[in-house]
Amino acid sequence: GGTTTLTDGVLLCSHHHHRIHDGTWTVHSRHGIPWFRPPHTIDPQQRPRRNGYWTAGPPKTTPELHLE
């Protein structure tokens, strides 16, 4: 649920995109990093997890402009 914006978008393949939309998996953003919650059949405690294989590092911010 909630509003989708460019800042909270997650790039997924078609298969995983459909798993989010059918409610099998859920995704939440924490500090700009996507965390995925699996279904009970994969993890009965449904612990949030990150993609540990492909990571892009922390989100980039716009540097401050210092005028002298």
Wavefront OBJ file of the C-alpha trace (Angstrom):
o trace
v 0.000 0.000 0.000
v 0.899 3.624 -0.147
v 2.047 6.032 -2.781
v 4.794 5.086 -5.224
v 7.418 7.735 -5.996
v 10.764 7.720 -7.789
v 12.575 7.834 -4.445
v 11.036 4.581 -3.215
v 11.031 2.630 -6.487
v 12.711 -0.767 -6.743
v 13.873 -2.313 -10.014
v 12.584 -5.897 -10.231
v 12.310 -8.525 -12.934
v 8.792 -9.428 -14.080
v 8.590 -12.547 -11.880
v 9.505 -10.718 -8.656
v 7.389 -7.691 -9.584
v 4.362 -10.006 -9.699
v 5.288 -11.610 -6.340
v 5.108 -8.128 -4.774
v 1.782 -7.306 -6.437
v 0.131 -10.632 -5.594
v 1.169 -10.230 -1.945
v 3.467 -13.272 -1.846
v 6.370 -10.996 -0.857
v 6.312 -7.444 0.505
v 8.902 -4.702 0.089
v 9.611 -1.700 2.324
v 12.224 1.023 2.065
v 14.459 1.811 5.038
v 16.685 4.835 4.515
v 16.431 4.351 0.749
v 17.363 0.649 0.865
v 14.720 -1.942 -0.149
v 13.974 -4.711 2.374
v 11.913 -7.730 1.347
v 9.663 -9.798 3.622
v 9.155 -13.398 2.432
v 5.965 -15.450 2.799
v 5.452 -17.847 5.738
v 6.339 -20.788 3.495
v 9.913 -19.488 3.115
v 10.399 -17.972 6.579
v 7.700 -18.637 9.219
v 8.887 -15.544 11.156
v 8.854 -13.431 7.975
v 12.097 -11.654 8.854
v 12.951 -8.755 6.508
v 15.949 -9.399 4.268
v 18.065 -7.538 1.761
v 19.502 -8.690 -1.508
v 22.978 -9.702 -0.369
v 24.166 -10.669 -3.827
v 23.504 -7.497 -5.819
v 23.997 -4.258 -3.908
v 24.536 -0.772 -5.215
v 25.766 0.707 -1.952
v 24.075 3.471 -0.009
v 21.853 5.902 -1.889
v 23.670 8.948 -3.226
v 22.725 12.380 -2.021
v 23.186 15.694 -3.753
v 26.367 17.357 -2.462
v 26.006 20.700 -0.771
v 27.127 23.717 -2.769
v 29.634 25.886 -0.899
v 30.072 29.384 -2.295
v 32.940 31.498 -1.074
l 1 2 3 4 5 6 7 8 9 10 11 12 13 14 15 16 17 18 19 20 21 22 23 24 25 26 27 28 29 30 31 32 33 34 35 36 37 38 39 40 41 42 43 44 45 46 47 48 49 50 51 52 53 54 55 56 57 58 59 60 61 62 63 64 65 66 67 68
